């Protein structure tokens, strides 16, 4: 299943609020967060999702009321010293 990277702006969320949001993202559905990275100082959240298609992920985010700043499919990643197709 393809992976996607999203960026979200956290407007005035506490750490507990960011944690609750991350838990919602990990709960699943059409898309499921595998990794969540947060910078509270700058109010940014980066999330690695798995979803069948970009459209599925966008629809899920919209249904959940989660705005995103950007969304990109992860196509390649480094394994050791080689760039390989992301799985």
FENKA-V158464 format. One record per residue. RES is the residue in one letter. SS is DSSP state (alpha for helix, beta for strand, coil for the rest). PSI is psi in whole degrees, -180 to 180 (999 if undefined). NEAR is the number of other C-alpha atoms within 12 Angstrom. Layout:
res=<RES/RES>
ss=<SS/SS>
psi=<PSI/PSI>
near=<NEAR/NEAR>
This chain:
res=<X/X/X/X/X/X/X/X/X/X/X/X/X/X/X/X/X/X/X/X/X/X/X/X/X/X/X/X/X/X/X/X/X/X/X/X/X/X/X/X/X/X/X/X/X/X/X/X/X/X/X/X/X/X/X/X/X/X/X/X/X/X/X/X/X/X/X/X/X/X/X/X/X/X/X/X/X/X/X/X/X/X/X/X/X/X/X>
ss=<coil/coil/beta/beta/beta/beta/beta/beta/beta/coil/coil/coil/coil/coil/alpha/alpha/alpha/alpha/alpha/alpha/alpha/alpha/alpha/alpha/alpha/alpha/coil/coil/coil/coil/beta/beta/beta/beta/beta/beta/beta/beta/beta/coil/coil/coil/coil/beta/beta/beta/beta/beta/beta/beta/beta/coil/coil/alpha/alpha/alpha/alpha/alpha/alpha/alpha/alpha/alpha/alpha/coil/coil/coil/coil/coil/coil/beta/beta/beta/beta/beta/coil/beta/beta/beta/beta/coil/coil/beta/beta/beta/beta/coil/coil>
psi=<132/155/150/152/130/156/137/143/129/106/105/32/143/173/-39/-38/-42/-38/-43/-41/-45/-39/-40/-41/-32/-13/-26/-162/-137/-23/153/129/132/-31/134/126/134/138/102/-33/-44/-4/46/145/132/132/133/118/156/132/153/-40/163/-40/-41/-44/-46/-42/-42/-46/-42/-45/-38/-6/33/106/146/148/-39/161/127/142/138/113/-34/153/156/133/108/-122/19/138/122/159/132/140/999>
near=<20/26/30/34/31/34/25/31/25/27/18/14/22/16/19/13/18/27/20/15/29/29/18/23/34/22/18/20/20/25/34/31/31/25/20/27/24/27/21/21/14/14/20/25/34/31/39/30/38/33/31/20/22/25/18/23/36/30/20/28/32/15/15/19/14/25/23/24/18/21/23/25/27/24/16/16/15/13/11/7/7/10/11/13/14/17/16>
